Amino acid sequence: MYEERQYYVYILTNRRNGTLYTGMTSNLARRVFEHRSKAVPGFTKKYDLTRLVWYEVHGTLESAYQREKRIKEWKRVWKIELIEALNPEWRDLTDMLI
C-alpha cells in the first residue's frame, strides 16, 4: 500500500518579532524537537529559535522546497505578515502537532 508523504515549511522564532528562521522537513514534530533540544549546531541553536509560529503542509517535496526558497527571499515584513495572518498572538504551535 502506498502511503502519501507530507512535507512542511515552517518558521521558528525566539520571541514575538524576534529572529526568524524558515525551514522545511518531512517530519515537523521531530524537527521542532531537534531545534528545541539543540541537537544540531547552527543558526537556530545560536539564536535559541525554538518557538514554532507558522507552518504549512505540502503534498510534494518539490512544492515544499520551492515555497521554502521563496519565503527565504522575502522581506522580513512579509514574513511577519504571513505569521500574523494565521497566528496573530505568535503562540507556539508545537502542541498542535501532537
Protein Blocks (a to p, Z undefined) as FASTA:
>chain_A
ZZddddddddddfbehiacdddddfblklmmmmmmnomagcjklmnopabdfbdcddfbf
klmmmmmmmmmmpcfklmmmmmmmmmmnopafklmmZZ
